[in-house]
Amino acid sequence: MKCYHSFISKEGESAMYRYTSKLIIYRGIEEESILLDLAEIFREFDMGSYEREDLISRIYGQVHRLLDLATRYGFDKNLWHNYLAYLLAMTETPFTLVAEKSGALTGSVNQFAMNDFAVFRELFLYDFDGIEEELGIDCFSVLCHYRAVGKPDSVFNRSVSEKVQKLSGRIEKILEEPEQEEAQLQKMYDVITGFYREYGVGKFGLNKAFRINDDRQGEFLIPLTATSDVVLDDLVGYELQKKKLIANTEAFVERRAANNVLLYGDAGTGKSTSIKAILNQYYSRGLRMIEVYRHQFKDLQRLISEVKNRNYRFIIYMDDLSFEDYETDYKYLKAVIEGGLEARPENVLIYATSNRRHLIRETWGDRADRSDDELHRSDTVQEKLSLAARFGVAIPYMRPSHSEYLHIVSELAKRYPQITLSEEELLEKANQWELRSGGATGRTAQQFIDFLAGNEEESGEA
């Protein structure tokens, strides 16, 4: 059974090694990639210099890696084609990075691109029948006609999965058409460069959000594979706050002047939800987000150097930002915001949330009229308090009034058809829940609605 019904490679299994050795632009594919490891295995098979059981074991090792990749990204149907499309989508080269900004290119580089796309065309059409027949295996036939087990979005990276499978499907359709190779290659070129222009290339192109990897041996920025799907309409109320946040972000993605933003106020009022929703609203327009924790502030300069030349807008997201009076990590943040000799790049902003308006705990001991042994205490206090002033936009998220809390409950309940309580019963129970939960906030309201939605007796359905 062939990976591709309509075409059979005429050169046999050993052709894979010859194909991959001809790559120019995509020669930067990792040496230990599945593709190059399989090419070496097939070369040994063609030469006859192998022990059958050892070769089968090594093939199964690569199959295992391919299945692991497929699980991570939710690939389905033809896993071999999905993998090749994944390589095309994720390999960052000068050609792919320029195509990310401008789409189809002009000039001599296209000759090298066509050479590589011809290689990928042959890999898409590759026939595994011979090696399966000789070794008595069928793993490649299974991979090429795979039926994935359904799984929730949290298990795999849907952002990458959908785009890669879309690219794979487009290439398959091109190769199904009864056209000359030259015409197919031109269509492949248009589809692939169009993909780069529409979605980007590499991890920044295909993922929404990232975090810094504390493991110094691994990749510096790691994609977050399961991000929230929340949108701003999910947050009831706070219309003025959302309007300010949208206005600043809109200016940022349109490459106009924009400010760092501080969302401050009471816990559970929707500060973090608003920022997550902003990412979802503007992701398709090139917005990306990198979550940074306080202990990682020393890595901020390296982070900025990683993203400053990319064709995306990056928000560095700092949740629950605050400092005790004895902590000095805030100085790293000030240095990044203010800029040193090298200014902060125009494609990077900082969005932070905090329960404290000035980020740093203020005490009676911080009063300007206090006298003690420190001669310049007021200077030290002002240095700490000035950090919040570095955020050009400060948006307050305050605890709702009791009537606003009940309005939030009422609006959220409308989104759950299983909640059939009368308005009077709903608000009575909401009052009881507020008393037990220690205060009226949007979070308290959502927790109450979640409780009702999951409890038939309480929701009125019993």
NORFENUR-V827576 format. One line per field, one symbol per residue. phi: phi as a letter, one per 30 degrees, with the letter a starting at -180 (. if undefined). psi: psi as a letter, one per 20 degrees, with the letter a starting at -180 (. if undefined). A space follows every 10 residues. Layout:
BEGIN
phi: ???
psi: ???
END
This chain:
BEGIN
phi: .cdbddbbdd cidddedddd dcdcdcddee dcdeeddded dddddddica cedddddddd dddddddddd ddcidbicdd dedddddddc dcbeddddde dbieccjded ddddeddddd edddcdcced ddddcibbdd ddddbdbddd bdeddbdded eddddddedd deddddddcd eddddddded ddddddddcj bidddccdbb bddddddcdd ccdcdbcdcd bdddcdihdd ddddddddde ddddicdbcd bccbkddicj ddeddddddd dcedcjdbbb dbcedcddcd ddedddcdcd dbcccdcbch dabddcdbdd ddddddddic dcddddcbbc cbcadcdcic dcbdddddcd cadddceddd ddddddeddd cdbccdbced dddddddded dddddbdddc ddeddddddd ddddddcikc bddedddddd dddcbedddj dd
psi: pqhogiqppi iahihgghgh iiqfgkijpp hkrgghghgg ghghghijmr pghgggghgh ghgghghggh ghjkqrdnhg gggghgghhi oorhghhghh hicprrahhh ghghghhhgh ghhhjpojgg hgghilrjhh hghilqoqpp qqhihrnhgg gggghggghg gghgiipmrq gghghghggg gghhgghgia qahhhiqgqr rpoioiiapg ppqoinqqjq rhihopakgh ghgggggghg hghjkrprqq ppoqaqqjij ghggghhggh hjgijjpqpo pprhijhijg ggghhhihjq lrpppopoql pqqrhiqjhh hhghhgghqc hoqpqijprp pqqqiphjhp pprhijqhjp paiohlghgg ghgghighii ohppopnqpq rghhghgggg ghhiinhioj qrgggghghh gghghhikqo rhggghhghh gghjogghii i.
END
